[in-house]
Amino acid sequence: MEAKHWTVQIYITEDGDETHARAVLTTRDTSAVTGRGVARRNPIDRPVPEIGDELAASRALEDLAIRLHDVAADDIVDMAGPVRA
């Protein structure tokens, strides 16, 4: 059995009170799938960059999961029906 290796890279940027994250899944068999997430700090909260990073990254991963599910659903639809010779 061959082991497959999928990679997710998370890119995080900060702009003022906003943190943006982009999660990119790459596999050997498919093109990249990307999810995005944003966290916004309430101005009355203490500035703790790690929390913004965690929230934005988790939201990007959640978006990535939804998009990957959509890719799989599209593949199922494309493969539905009798085998073509």
Number of C-alpha atoms within 10 A of each C-alpha: 3 4 5 8 8 10 12 16 11 18 15 19 13 15 8 8 13 16 23 21 25 24 27 18 20 16 13 10 8 9 9 14 16 20 22 21 21 20 20 15 16 10 8 6 7 8 12 9 13 10 13 22 22 15 18 27 25 21 21 25 23 16 18 22 17 13 15 17 12 12 14 12 12 12 11 11 10 9 11 9 8 6 6 5 3
